[in-house]
Amino acid sequence: MYESLNVIIAIVFVLCIGDVILDLSHNVPKYWWNLFVHRSLVSVLNLHPSYVSMLVLVAINGNLERLYRSILENKVIGLSLGIFALNLTFLVLLSSKMAYLILVVLFALFVVRLIVANKLKWVGGILFVFVVLISVLYNTLPSIKDRITVDYRTFASKNFALDNNSPASERIHIWRNSIALIEENPFGRFCIDTKEQIWSRLDKTNKEELVEKNAHNNFLEFGLRYGVLGIIVLFLFVLVCFYFFIKYKDFLFLGVLLIFLLFSLTESTLVREMGVIYMAFIFQLHLLNLKKTG
């Protein structure tokens, strides 16, 4: 599956880059990533970048596992590094901030495993290459640097006031109102859309400039829909998955779980098509494989 996923991602990446190059052939704006994301991915593929990032991260997780095993077996790692570099470039250009954080978590897990396996000479070299690559991207692509620091800069410019008309500020309001709604309706409100529930509680001066949004958190989303019971069920599911990891020591599955769990903190992935596909296919494939190998 991971080999097929790498091929698919490579094809999508080449097609998107080709589209951008044609559009930018006459004029290259400072923030050219905007055209990459919104023209090639949103307009052409009609998919939100964060959800494409989930699949790219799954591929990167598989690449890191393959690279780890190649190092342990002293095999040639050139092809693995090449595929990893392509997926990493794609992920960076998608400009999903949570994806950046998850990438660091997956890479840290990879490095720790190398240290435990006593492959210290690889650790130094890989860390050096990773830090240099990230530094080059951060300092040469102004859009990436802006994307990473925009929330902090906005909060700082407003003396860290919560209501500062920024996307991060809006998300904090959504979470606070979602928690309040769950406290008022501990058994959930099955038939009422979560966007409508949250919107009715938003009290912002720039409300006319916003659009209705869901909870942007899987646990809060389940709480709004199914009450405290929904949160408990989702939490138990995560605990059971961690139990499977501890039992079978499958780090590939741990990566898949971490991608889902961390994205769950900022996105309601289980009410979007790509998130459902992630759970219904990739997650279940790993769970079935664990039971088969166990």
N, C-alpha and C positions, 0 to 999 in steps of 0.2 A: 504493500500500500504506500509506504513512504517513498519508494522509488517513483511510483506513478504520480504521487503528489508533487515531487520535485520537478517532474517533466511538465505537469500542468502549470505550476507556478512560473517556470521558465518561459513557457509559451505566452502566458498572460503578461508577464513582465516585458517581454520583447515587443508584443503588440502595443502595450501602453506606451512604452518608451518611443516606439516608432511614431505613434500618433502625436506625442508631445514634440518630437523633433520636427515633424512637419509643421506643426503650429508655431514653433519657436524659431523656424529657419530664418525669419526676417527680423525678428526683434526678441531679445532675451531680457525679460524683466528681472529686477533684483530678486523678487520672490517667485522664481519660476516653479517652485514646488506646488504653488496654488493651482497652476495649470495642470501639473501632473496629476494631482489628486482629483480636482473637481472636473476637469475636462476628460481625462482618460478613464478614471475609475468611477466617479459618480455619474457622469453623463453617458459614457460608453457602456460600462458594465452595470450601472444603476445599483451599486453596492456601497454601503458606508465603509470608509477606510478602516475603522476600528474592527469591523467584522471580517474584512479581508485579512487583517493583521492576525486574527486568531488562527487562520489556516497557515499563514506564512510562519507563525511561531511554532506550530505543530511540525512543520517541515524542518525548521531550525533545530527543534528539540530532537528530531530523528537524526539530523546531521551530526549534532554533538554526541549523540550516543554512538553513532557509527565511527566518528573520529576517536572517541574514547576507546572503543574496542580495537581499532586499528593501532593505536599507540600501545595498548597492552600486548598486542600480538606482533609488534614491530613490523607492521605492514606499511606499504606506501600510502601516504595520506594526501597526495596531490589532488586527486579527484574529489575527495571529501572536502578539502579546503576550498576548492573552486566552487562547488555547489553551495557551501556555507557562505562564501563571499557574495554570491549572486542573491541568495535569500536575504542576507543581511542588508545588502544595498536596497533591495525592494522594501524591506521593513522600514528602513530609515526614511525613505522617500514617502512612505505612507503617512508619516508624521502623526502617528497615534502615541500620545504621551504615555498611556498605560502600557502600550506595547514596548516602549523603550524600557520601562521599569521591569517588565516581565523578562525582557532580554537579559538585563543585568542579573536577575535572579537565576535564570537558567544557566548563564555563563558562570556565575559564582558556584552553583551546584556542580558544574562540570569541573571547575578548577579544584574544588574540595575533594572530589572523587579522585582526581589525579594525585593530589597530595597524599591521600589515604593509600593509594596504590604505589606510593613511593616513586612516582615519575616526576621528580623535582626538576630535572633538566628541561622537561617539556613545559612545566608550569611557568618558569621564568620567561621562556621564549614566547609562549602563547599570550601571557599577560602583556608583554611588551608590544606585540603586534596589535592586540585588541585595544590597548590604551592609545597607541599611536593612531590607529584607524579612526577611533571615535573622536580623538582630538582634532584630527584633520577635517573630518566631516563637520564637527561642531564649529570650527573656526573659519572654514572656507565656504560653508553654506549658511549665509545669514538667516535664511528662513528657519533652519533647524534650531539655531541658537535662540531665535525669537520664539519659536514654538515651545521650547523647554522652559524659558524664563518668563513668558508673558504673564502667567498667573501671579507669580511673586511680584513682578514689577507693578502690576495693576493694583494688588493689595497694598503694596508699599506706598504707591502714589496717593492712595486714599486713606493713609494712616491705618491700614489693616482693618478698615470697616467692612463688615460683612456685605452690606448692600452697596456695592460699588459698580453695578451695571455690567459686570463681567460674567463670562460663562461659568467660571468657577464659583462666583458669588451666587449665581442663579441655582447651581447644583446644590449648594449648601442649603438654600431656602427649600428646595424640593425635598431634600432628605429630612430636614426638620419638620416640614409639614406632613411628610409621609409618616414619620414616627408619631406625630400628634394624632393623625387619622387612625392609625393602628390602635393607639391607646383608647380612642373613642369607640372603635369598632373591633374588638379583640377577636370576633368570629369572622371578620372579613365582610366584603360586599361583592359577592360573586358577579352580579349582573351589571355593576356600574364600572365603566371604563376607568382605569387608574389615572389617565390624563385628566379626565373631567373632575375626579376627586381632588387631585392636587391643584388644578387650576382654580377651583372654587375657593381654595384657601390661600392662594398667593396674594400677598399684599406688597406690591412693588410700584414705585412711581413710574417705571418704564414698562408697565404691563402691556401697553398697547404695542410695544415693539417686539414682544416675545411671541412664542408659539407654545401650544400645549405640549407638555412632555410627560413621559412616564417617570417612574421612580428612579431610574438610572442606577439601580442596585437590585440584584436578583432577590436578596433576602427581603428587602422592603417591598418589592413588587409582589412577592408571594404573600407577604403580610397583608397588603392592601386587598389582595384578591381572596385569600383563603384564611386570613387571620393568623393568630399566633401558631395555630396548628401547621399552617403552611410553612412558616419559618422553621419550626421544629423538624418537619419532614425533610426540608432541604439541608438543614444543619446535620441531621442524622445521616443523610446520603453522603455528605462530605466526610463525616467520621468513618463511615463504612469503607469509603474509598481509601482513606489513610490506613485503615486496618489491612486492606488488601495489599497496599504497598509494603507495609511492615512485614506481612506474612510472606510475600513472594519476592521482596527486594527488587521490584521492577522499576528502575529509575525512569524508563521511557514513559511508563504510566504515571509516575509522579509528576513529570513535566506536563503531561496532558491535564492532570488534576490542578496543578498550580496555575496554568493558563486560564482554566475555567474559573478558579477561585478568585484570582486577582482581578480578572475582568468583571466578575460578579460584583465587585465593590463599587464600580463606576458605571456599569452598563446593565440594563435589563436584557441580558442575552437570551433568556429563555422565552421571550415573547417576540423575537425577531427570527426570520427564516434561517439565517446563517447560524445563529446560536442553537436553534433546534437541530439543525443538521449536525452541528458539532457534537451535541449530546447523543443524538439518535444513531449516528454512524461511528464517529471516531471513538467516543467514550465507550460505547457498547462493544465495539470491536476489541478494545483492550480488555474490558471486563470478561468477555467470553474467552479471550486468549489466556487470561490469568487462570480461569477455571479449568481450561483445557490442559495447560501446562502443569497445573497444580495436581 
